[in-house]
Amino acid sequence: MQHVFKMEQEEYTKEEIDWSYIEFVDNQDVLDLIEKKPGGVIALLDEACMFPRSTHETFAEKLYQTLKDNKRFSKPKLSRTDFTINHYVGDVTYQTDLFLDKNKDYVVPEHAALLCASKCSFVSGLFPPLHEESTKSTKFSSIATQFKQQLQSLLETLSATEPHYIRCVKPNNLLKPGIFENNDVLQQLRCGGVMEAIRISCDGYPTRKNFDEFVQRFSIMEPKVLKSCPDEMTACKRLLDKANLKDYQIGKTKVFLRAGQMAELDACRAEVLGRSAIVIQKKARTYICEKQYKLLRFSAIELQRAIKGINYLNPF
């Protein structure tokens, strides 16, 4: 959400838009609870894995003692080893039964290096070069640590690029076509942050149009606007006033519209197009009828002249 908010802020600042602060859900405290050293869940898990006599019971007890004051962490009443984390989309309860065993299930660095050096491209591709910290034989490298390193690398890559949202949504739990479960899909959108991103966008000005695009699309509402206005910015203001819109803003290069205002403009444009279509139809029908009338009138005159000529030559 912070990345979405940052992009919105940069856009408004660049265009010199007057806007107020938009509140958004920040889950940084949850991230600190999970991965911050030395008292995060992952750090405590790695510490427990380094002691041979540690069990999931002792690991759970260590969590309860260290994180008991954290508002995002809680202990279920009916369990001695489970723990609950209050994520920004809801509470999630974790069972510690196999935490230690799964966290120790890693590849020995020497074995990984040997397989990475394989001449078979398939085998070497399965074991890419290990992280620098993971290659130190004296340092315990757990599954959780490797995951953190991979996640950090991904975040660095994302921060250096321009994000485009693609969300894969599972329509139903039966994995069958033609079934769409609304509640499950909505929950996926909430967990993926899509609903929050949409809310942040709608709280500001979600619709932006460059001046030239805006004038080209809506100049039909007032055709003489381009001739009477000195520049495209003034033309945009005049078109917006023509549509009686409120609470919009004009930037340096773009028009910023609130949610739903583009639909209002399109409705006004459709109304103008409808009236223009009626006028065109009226003119076309008038032309066709006038042409048919002139043809019938000419035919009637020619017929009268022919009859009068016959009567003149044959009076009896």
KEDRENFI-640626 format. One line per field, with one value per residue (C-alpha): x, y, z; residue number from 1; chain. Coordinates in nm, 3 decimals, m for minus. Example, Ala and Ser with C-alpha at 12.3 -4.5 7.8 and 13.67 -1.06 7.14 Angstrom:
<recs>
c1 1.230 | 1.367
c2 m0.450 | m0.106
c3 0.780 | 0.714
num 1 | 2
chaine A | A
</recs>
This chain:
<recs>
c1 0.000 | 0.288 | 0.411 | 0.065 | 0.037 | 0.387 | 0.302 | m0.016 | 0.176 | 0.447 | 0.187 | m0.002 | 0.319 | 0.449 | 0.121 | 0.091 | m0.245 | m0.391 | m0.483 | m0.516 | m0.346 | m0.500 | m0.490 | m0.396 | m0.336 | 0.033 | 0.135 | 0.494 | 0.434 | 0.330 | 0.645 | 0.857 | 0.679 | 0.765 | 1.117 | 1.274 | 1.584 | 1.638 | 1.280 | 1.091 | 0.924 | 1.180 | 1.476 | 1.338 | 1.271 | 1.629 | 1.759 | 1.552 | 1.679 | 2.039 | 1.981 | 1.952 | 1.715 | 1.465 | 1.110 | 0.806 | 0.680 | 0.991 | 0.977 | 0.614 | 0.693 | 0.977 | 0.733 | 0.483 | 0.747 | 0.910 | 0.604 | 0.339 | 0.322 | 0.292 | m0.061 | m0.039 | 0.050 | m0.177 | m0.201 | m0.517 | m0.695 | m0.748 | m0.394 | m0.055 | 0.165 | m0.031 | m0.001 | m0.209 | m0.091 | m0.332 | m0.261 | m0.420 | m0.685 | m0.762 | m0.632 | m0.430 | m0.349 | m0.030 | 0.048 | 0.411 | 0.416 | 0.656 | 0.806 | 1.152 | 1.171 | 1.067 | 1.300 | 1.599 | 1.516 | 1.782 | 2.046 | 2.403 | 2.602 | 2.876 | 2.618 | 2.445 | 2.778 | 2.858 | 2.518 | 2.540 | 2.866 | 2.701 | 2.747 | 2.380 | 2.195 | 1.880 | 2.056 | 2.259 | 1.943 | 1.778 | 2.058 | 2.148 | 2.447 | 2.382 | 2.360 | 2.689 | 2.575 | 2.450 | 2.790 | 2.954 | 2.986 | 2.992 | 2.658 | 2.329 | 2.117 | 1.756 | 1.467 | 1.322 | 1.652 | 1.674 | 1.315 | 1.393 | 1.693 | 1.486 | 1.208 | 1.454 | 1.597 | 1.246 | 1.163 | 1.480 | 1.387 | 1.032 | 1.157 | 1.373 | 1.087 | 0.746 | 0.479 | 0.179 | m0.083 | m0.169 | m0.378 | m0.465 | m0.796 | m0.927 | m1.302 | m1.396 | m1.248 | m1.384 | m1.145 | m1.428 | m1.531 | m1.848 | m1.856 | m1.790 | m1.790 | m1.827 | m1.715 | m1.398 | m1.302 | m1.363 | m1.147 | m0.865 | m0.883 | m0.867 | m0.572 | m0.389 | m0.431 | m0.637 | m0.935 | m0.711 | m0.528 | m0.863 | m0.977 | m0.659 | m0.702 | m1.071 | m1.003 | m0.797 | m0.841 | m0.840 | m0.909 | m0.638 | m0.641 | m0.383 | m0.512 | m0.495 | m0.675 | m0.943 | m1.009 | m1.011 | m1.272 | m1.503 | m1.469 | m1.789 | m1.976 | m1.879 | m1.728 | m1.611 | m1.403 | m1.073 | m1.107 | m1.204 | m0.951 | m0.581 | m0.456 | m0.570 | m0.575 | m0.831 | m1.028 | m1.040 | m1.169 | m1.438 | m1.550 | m1.565 | m1.770 | m2.000 | m2.068 | m2.129 | m1.867 | m1.741 | m1.434 | m1.210 | m0.856 | m0.642 | m0.275 | 0.016 | m0.044 | m0.349 | m0.709 | m0.773 | m1.127 | m1.299 | m1.451 | m1.764 | m1.697 | m1.574 | m1.907 | m2.089 | m1.881 | m1.942 | m2.316 | m2.307 | m2.105 | m2.351 | m2.639 | m2.471 | m2.399 | m2.763 | m2.888 | m2.635 | m2.752 | m3.111 | m3.011 | m2.815 | m3.108 | m3.345 | m3.123 | m3.076 | m3.447 | m3.527 | m3.280 | m3.420 | m3.783 | m3.704 | m3.523 | m3.818 | m4.062 | m3.865 | m3.851 | m4.227 | m4.299 | m4.078 | m4.243 | m4.591 | m4.503 | m4.357 | m4.664 | m4.898 | m4.699 | m4.712 | m5.088 | m5.147 | m4.937 | m5.138 | m5.465 | m5.347 | m5.255 | m5.572 | m5.849 | m6.122
c2 0.000 | 0.234 | 0.192 | 0.276 | 0.575 | 0.692 | 0.681 | 0.881 | 1.138 | 1.177 | 1.223 | 1.492 | 1.673 | 1.671 | 1.810 | 2.062 | 1.924 | 2.046 | 1.733 | 1.612 | 1.320 | 0.981 | 0.727 | 0.372 | 0.048 | 0.003 | m0.351 | m0.261 | m0.362 | m0.709 | m0.738 | m0.636 | m0.896 | m1.169 | m1.084 | m0.814 | m0.912 | m1.015 | m1.063 | m1.156 | m1.491 | m1.595 | m1.492 | m1.689 | m1.986 | m1.987 | m1.957 | m2.259 | m2.463 | m2.412 | m2.591 | m2.973 | m3.009 | m2.752 | m2.869 | m2.698 | m2.662 | m2.474 | m2.265 | m2.173 | m2.085 | m1.859 | m1.684 | m1.629 | m1.479 | m1.253 | m1.130 | m1.122 | m0.740 | m0.714 | m0.607 | m0.809 | m1.132 | m1.344 | m1.695 | m1.899 | m2.000 | m2.365 | m2.444 | m2.473 | m2.440 | m2.238 | m1.863 | m1.603 | m1.305 | m1.023 | m0.943 | m0.635 | m0.854 | m1.062 | m1.308 | m1.612 | m1.894 | m2.097 | m2.444 | m2.485 | m2.867 | m2.902 | m2.554 | m2.664 | m2.971 | m2.778 | m2.490 | m2.729 | m2.898 | m2.726 | m2.832 | m2.859 | m2.578 | m2.817 | m3.045 | m2.750 | m2.619 | m2.963 | m2.992 | m2.631 | m2.718 | m3.007 | m3.014 | m3.105 | m2.775 | m2.918 | m3.020 | m2.698 | m2.496 | m2.660 | m2.541 | m2.179 | m2.020 | m1.974 | m1.636 | m1.508 | m1.548 | m1.900 | m2.017 | m1.962 | m2.307 | m2.165 | m1.989 | m2.173 | m2.106 | m2.201 | m2.220 | m1.904 | m1.717 | m1.821 | m1.709 | m1.368 | m1.330 | m1.420 | m1.184 | m0.899 | m0.956 | m0.949 | m0.624 | m0.462 | m0.562 | m0.430 | m0.101 | m0.048 | m0.105 | 0.039 | m0.196 | m0.316 | m0.507 | m0.860 | m1.061 | m1.426 | m1.503 | m1.855 | m1.838 | m2.145 | m2.407 | m2.697 | m2.614 | m2.646 | m2.412 | m2.205 | m2.153 | m1.814 | m1.788 | m1.419 | m1.435 | m1.631 | m1.399 | m1.092 | m1.239 | m1.301 | m0.942 | m0.816 | m1.039 | m0.933 | m0.566 | m0.495 | m0.351 | m0.124 | m0.004 | 0.076 | 0.265 | 0.476 | 0.557 | 0.648 | 0.872 | 1.091 | 1.150 | 0.808 | 0.938 | 1.140 | 1.259 | 1.457 | 1.792 | 1.692 | 1.361 | 1.530 | 1.805 | 1.559 | 1.341 | 1.606 | 1.903 | 1.783 | 1.917 | 2.270 | 2.260 | 2.623 | 2.580 | 2.524 | 2.843 | 3.066 | 2.934 | 3.031 | 2.694 | 2.339 | 2.401 | 2.679 | 2.462 | 2.182 | 2.421 | 2.548 | 2.197 | 2.094 | 2.403 | 2.319 | 1.980 | 2.144 | 1.926 | 2.012 | 1.916 | 1.841 | 1.977 | 2.095 | 2.001 | 2.117 | 1.861 | 1.659 | 1.684 | 1.510 | 1.379 | 1.222 | 0.874 | 0.877 | 1.211 | 1.050 | 0.866 | 1.201 | 1.349 | 1.046 | 1.080 | 1.446 | 1.348 | 1.070 | 1.318 | 1.559 | 1.275 | 1.165 | 1.515 | 1.539 | 1.205 | 1.329 | 1.644 | 1.438 | 1.201 | 1.497 | 1.657 | 1.327 | 1.247 | 1.600 | 1.566 | 1.226 | 1.341 | 1.663 | 1.467 | 1.225 | 1.517 | 1.693 | 1.368 | 1.311 | 1.676 | 1.659 | 1.332 | 1.479 | 1.786 | 1.571 | 1.350 | 1.652 | 1.799 | 1.471 | 1.439 | 1.802 | 1.749 | 1.442 | 1.626 | 1.920 | 1.699 | 1.492 | 1.729 | 1.476
c3 0.000 | 0.072 | m0.285 | m0.426 | m0.194 | m0.291 | m0.662 | m0.598 | m0.397 | m0.662 | m0.935 | m0.739 | m0.646 | m1.003 | m1.136 | m0.846 | m0.732 | m0.403 | m0.210 | 0.149 | 0.321 | 0.246 | 0.527 | 0.435 | 0.621 | 0.696 | 0.790 | 0.881 | 1.243 | 1.124 | 0.912 | 1.211 | 1.424 | 1.173 | 1.055 | 1.274 | 1.470 | 1.742 | 1.866 | 1.548 | 1.486 | 1.222 | 1.440 | 1.735 | 1.507 | 1.377 | 1.732 | 1.840 | 1.544 | 1.654 | 1.987 | 1.959 | 2.254 | 2.128 | 2.058 | 1.922 | 2.281 | 2.392 | 2.074 | 2.140 | 2.502 | 2.383 | 2.148 | 2.429 | 2.658 | 2.397 | 2.208 | 2.481 | 2.471 | 2.093 | 1.996 | 1.673 | 1.857 | 2.074 | 2.220 | 2.155 | 2.474 | 2.379 | 2.262 | 2.431 | 2.121 | 1.862 | 1.812 | 1.628 | 1.422 | 1.350 | 0.985 | 0.830 | 0.663 | 0.971 | 1.231 | 1.123 | 1.367 | 1.315 | 1.452 | 1.563 | 1.553 | 1.257 | 1.248 | 1.360 | 1.135 | 0.825 | 0.901 | 0.926 | 0.594 | 0.386 | 0.137 | 0.263 | 0.095 | m0.022 | m0.185 | m0.351 | m0.486 | m0.630 | m0.803 | m0.924 | m1.102 | m1.287 | m1.665 | m1.700 | m1.746 | m1.590 | m1.266 | m1.239 | m1.297 | m0.998 | m0.770 | m0.845 | m0.669 | m0.298 | m0.130 | 0.007 | 0.368 | 0.301 | 0.175 | 0.514 | 0.667 | 1.022 | 0.980 | 1.012 | 0.702 | 0.758 | 0.516 | 0.672 | 0.625 | 0.262 | 0.210 | 0.361 | 0.129 | m0.177 | m0.068 | m0.015 | m0.362 | m0.508 | m0.326 | m0.455 | m0.808 | m0.769 | m0.625 | m0.933 | m1.179 | m1.256 | m1.115 | m1.314 | m1.122 | m1.228 | m0.985 | m1.031 | m0.861 | m0.794 | m0.874 | m0.666 | m0.436 | m0.643 | m0.930 | m1.180 | m1.463 | m1.463 | m1.083 | m0.924 | m0.544 | m0.456 | m0.092 | m0.168 | m0.454 | m0.237 | 0.039 | m0.211 | m0.331 | 0.026 | 0.117 | m0.199 | m0.115 | m0.425 | m0.236 | m0.033 | m0.346 | m0.511 | m0.200 | m0.197 | m0.564 | m0.526 | m0.227 | m0.458 | m0.830 | m0.997 | m1.350 | m1.524 | m1.884 | m2.077 | m2.205 | m2.572 | m2.511 | m2.303 | m2.559 | m2.847 | m2.676 | m2.530 | m2.766 | m2.935 | m2.631 | m2.743 | m3.095 | m3.094 | m2.780 | m2.963 | m3.167 | m2.875 | m2.616 | m2.625 | m2.499 | m2.417 | m2.039 | m2.079 | m2.321 | m2.060 | m1.791 | m2.025 | m2.116 | m1.749 | m1.663 | m1.954 | m1.790 | m1.447 | m1.274 | m0.927 | m0.722 | m1.018 | m1.049 | m1.338 | m1.324 | m1.536 | m1.811 | m1.702 | m1.588 | m1.253 | m1.199 | m0.900 | m0.916 | m1.134 | m1.305 | m1.625 | m1.648 | m1.615 | m1.895 | m2.115 | m2.048 | m2.157 | m2.463 | m2.548 | m2.517 | m2.758 | m2.998 | m2.975 | m3.060 | m3.344 | m3.481 | m3.481 | m3.671 | m3.925 | m3.972 | m4.016 | m4.280 | m4.462 | m4.464 | m4.581 | m4.866 | m4.971 | m4.953 | m5.142 | m5.411 | m5.446 | m5.456 | m5.733 | m5.933 | m5.899 | m5.984 | m6.293 | m6.399 | m6.354 | m6.563 | m6.842 | m6.839 | m6.859 | m7.146 | m7.341 | m7.291 | m7.393 | m7.707 | m7.805 | m7.749 | m7.959 | m8.256 | m8.234 | m8.123 | m8.211
num 1 | 2 | 3 | 4 | 5 | 6 | 7 | 8 | 9 | 10 | 11 | 12 | 13 | 14 | 15 | 16 | 17 | 18 | 19 | 20 | 21 | 22 | 23 | 24 | 25 | 26 | 27 | 28 | 29 | 30 | 31 | 32 | 33 | 34 | 35 | 36 | 37 | 38 | 39 | 40 | 41 | 42 | 43 | 44 | 45 | 46 | 47 | 48 | 49 | 50 | 51 | 52 | 53 | 54 | 55 | 56 | 57 | 58 | 59 | 60 | 61 | 62 | 63 | 64 | 65 | 66 | 67 | 68 | 69 | 70 | 71 | 72 | 73 | 74 | 75 | 76 | 77 | 78 | 79 | 80 | 81 | 82 | 83 | 84 | 85 | 86 | 87 | 88 | 89 | 90 | 91 | 92 | 93 | 94 | 95 | 96 | 97 | 98 | 99 | 100 | 101 | 102 | 103 | 104 | 105 | 106 | 107 | 108 | 109 | 110 | 111 | 112 | 113 | 114 | 115 | 116 | 117 | 118 | 119 | 120 | 121 | 122 | 123 | 124 | 125 | 126 | 127 | 128 | 129 | 130 | 131 | 132 | 133 | 134 | 135 | 136 | 137 | 138 | 139 | 140 | 141 | 142 | 143 | 144 | 145 | 146 | 147 | 148 | 149 | 150 | 151 | 152 | 153 | 154 | 155 | 156 | 157 | 158 | 159 | 160 | 161 | 162 | 163 | 164 | 165 | 166 | 167 | 168 | 169 | 170 | 171 | 172 | 173 | 174 | 175 | 176 | 177 | 178 | 179 | 180 | 181 | 182 | 183 | 184 | 185 | 186 | 187 | 188 | 189 | 190 | 191 | 192 | 193 | 194 | 195 | 196 | 197 | 198 | 199 | 200 | 201 | 202 | 203 | 204 | 205 | 206 | 207 | 208 | 209 | 210 | 211 | 212 | 213 | 214 | 215 | 216 | 217 | 218 | 219 | 220 | 221 | 222 | 223 | 224 | 225 | 226 | 227 | 228 | 229 | 230 | 231 | 232 | 233 | 234 | 235 | 236 | 237 | 238 | 239 | 240 | 241 | 242 | 243 | 244 | 245 | 246 | 247 | 248 | 249 | 250 | 251 | 252 | 253 | 254 | 255 | 256 | 257 | 258 | 259 | 260 | 261 | 262 | 263 | 264 | 265 | 266 | 267 | 268 | 269 | 270 | 271 | 272 | 273 | 274 | 275 | 276 | 277 | 278 | 279 | 280 | 281 | 282 | 283 | 284 | 285 | 286 | 287 | 288 | 289 | 290 | 291 | 292 | 293 | 294 | 295 | 296 | 297 | 298 | 299 | 300 | 301 | 302 | 303 | 304 | 305 | 306 | 307 | 308 | 309 | 310 | 311 | 312 | 313 | 314 | 315 | 316
chaine A | A | A | A | A | A | A | A | A | A | A | A | A | A | A | A | A | A | A | A | A | A | A | A | A | A | A | A | A | A | A | A | A | A | A | A | A | A | A | A | A | A | A | A | A | A | A | A | A | A | A | A | A | A | A | A | A | A | A | A | A | A | A | A | A | A | A | A | A | A | A | A | A | A | A | A | A | A | A | A | A | A | A | A | A | A | A | A | A | A | A | A | A | A | A | A | A | A | A | A | A | A | A | A | A | A | A | A | A | A | A | A | A | A | A | A | A | A | A | A | A | A | A | A | A | A | A | A | A | A | A | A | A | A | A | A | A | A | A | A | A | A | A | A | A | A | A | A | A | A | A | A | A | A | A | A | A | A | A | A | A | A | A | A | A | A | A | A | A | A | A | A | A | A | A | A | A | A | A | A | A | A | A | A | A | A | A | A | A | A | A | A | A | A | A | A | A | A | A | A | A | A | A | A | A | A | A | A | A | A | A | A | A | A | A | A | A | A | A | A | A | A | A | A | A | A | A | A | A | A | A | A | A | A | A | A | A | A | A | A | A | A | A | A | A | A | A | A | A | A | A | A | A | A | A | A | A | A | A | A | A | A | A | A | A | A | A | A | A | A | A | A | A | A | A | A | A | A | A | A | A | A | A | A | A | A | A | A | A | A | A | A | A | A | A | A | A | A | A | A | A | A | A | A | A | A | A | A | A | A | A | A | A | A | A | A
</recs>
